[in-house]
Amino acid sequence: MSAAALSRPLVSLALPERGLARYAMLALLAISGTLILTLAAKTKVVLGPVDLYLGNLAVLALAAAFGLRLGLATFLLYLAEGAMGFPVFQSTPEKGIGIAYMMGTTGGYLFGMVLATALVGWAADRGFDRNPLRLFPVMLVATVLILGFGFAWLSTLIGAEKAWQFGVAPFIVPDLVKAALAASAVPAVWALFTRR
């Protein structure tokens, strides 16, 4: 592989080099990415007292696969869909829709996901997505950003003790597992393409 190919994210393998076809594919990927984010947010895994959703896994994996620009554009499009009232988030429409839902208990997590997407995408653009041992620490920091901003926002709404008890502590181990899965999946796909 050339040095230029090593500085591009995984999605670059599917993109035409230039022209209208490239922009059409970027738009298709961004829209497809928002569908993946929506499905992940709605997918619930019951492992105990807290229902776990796959949203963080999708955010981290898409950022690693798409890189900074497309990853961030995709997540911002997802947020715009939610702001317009589309039921794309975990508990929509049951617990509200639009801006009101986004400013509720999940507001900090959503902001943390924007920063996490930017960080993981930036790392992917620099080749971290080829090696799980390089990508996993980035995923850990991204997970801390999501939980940290979620905790900070939730603390203003329900207090720090309850925010930690209900909004952080039950998710630490599952989110570490999601980070490990995302950090393994993208390099595994790269390895498949490298072998070909």
N, C-alpha and C positions, 0 to 999 in steps of 0.2 A: 504493500500500500504506500502511496505517496505521502509526503509530509503534509500536503494540503488536505488530503482526505482524513488525516489523523486529527485535524483541528476542527472538524465538522461533526455535528451531532448525528445520531443514527438516522434520523428522518431524511438527511441529505441523500441517502442512498435511493430514496424513492422520488426525488425531485428532479424534474428536467433542469438542464443547466441555465436556460434563460427563456425569455419570451412569455407570451400569454399563457402557455401551458403551465409554466412554473407558478404564476400567480393563481391560476385556477386550482392547481394542486395544493398550494398553501391554504387557500380558502377552504377547500374540501377537508384538509387535515384539521384546520382549526374548528370547523363545525363538527367533524367527527370526534374531535377531542372533547368538545362540550357534551356530546352524547355519552362518551365514556365517563366523564366526570359525573354526569347526572345519574347514570346507571350505578356507578360506584357509591354515590351518596345515598341511593335508595336501597342498596344491598346491605341487609342486616345479618350479622352473625351473632347468635346468642350463645355466649360462653359462660355466663354467670349472671350476677345481678345487674350488669350494665350491658346494653346492646351495643355491639361494635359495628361500625360502618367502615366501608372500604375507601372512603373519600381520600384519606391521606395517602393511601397506597397509590391511587390513581394520580393524584397531584404530583407525587414524587417521581413516579415512573414516566408520566408524560413529560415532565420537565427534563428528565434525563434523556428521553428519546427525542424531544423536539428542540432542545437547546433554549437559550435565553430568549431570543426574539419571538419565535413561534410559540414557545411555551407560555411566555407572558401574555402574548396576544390571545392565545386560546383561553387562559384563565380569566383574563379581563373580559373576554366575550361571554364566558360563562357567568361572571358576575353581572354583566349587563343584562343577560337573559333573566337572571334572578331579579334584578332591580325592576325590570319591565313587568314582573308578575308571573313569569313562567315558573312552574313548580319544579325547579331544578335542584333545590337543596334538600337536605336530609329529611326534614320534617315539614316540608311544604306539600300541599296547602293546609295540612292539619293544624299547624301552629302559626299560620299567617303566611303572607307572601310579600314580595316586593321589598322596598326599602325598610318598611317597618320590621320585617323578619330579619333583614340583614343588620339592623341596628339593635336587635335583641341579644339574646345570650350567645349567639354564634358570631357576632360581629368581630370580636378579637381573633377568633380562629380563622375567619375568612381573610382578615388583613395579614395574619401570620402566613397564610397559604400563598398570598401574593409574594411576600418576601422569600418564602421557601422556594417558590417556583423560580424566582430570579436567581437565587443562589445556586440551586441545582442545575438550572439551565446554563448559567455562567460556567460552572465546573464542567458540564458536558461539552461545551464549546471548546474547552481546553484539554479534552481527552481523558478526563477523569472517568467517563462513562465506559471505558474499555476494560477497567480493572475493578472488581468488587472491593478490593482492599483499599483502593483510593477513593472509590465512590461512597462507601459506607460512612466514613467520618463526615462527609458533606451531608449525607442524608440525616445523620444524627443531629448536626447543627440545624438543619432545616426543620427537623421534628421539634427541637427545642424552641425554635422561633414560633412554630404553630402553637405549641402548648403554652409558651411564655406569654404571647400576646393574647391568647385565649384566656389565660389566667388573669392577666392584668385587666382586661375588659370585664370579665365576669366578676372580679373583685369589686369593681365599682357598682355592680348591680346587686350582688348578694353578699358581699363581704369576703375577705381573703380566706377565712377558714373554710367556709362552705365552697368557695370557688376551688380550693385545693382538693377538698374531700370529694366533690362531685364532678369537677371539671378537669382535673389533672391526674390525681392519684390512680383512678381506675384505668386510665388510658396509657400509662407509662410503658408497661410491658407490652401490651398489644401494639402500640405505636412503634416500639423498637423492633418488633417482629415485622411489621409492615415496612419499616425502613430497610431491614435486612433483605426482605423479599424484593423490594424495588432495586436495591443495590446489586442484587444477584441477577435479576431478570434482564436488564439492559445489556450488561457485559456478555451474558449468555447469548443474546441475539447477535451482538457484534461478533462473537466467536463463530457462530454459524455462518455468517456472511464472509468472514475472513477465510474460513476453510474452503468456501466455494471459490 
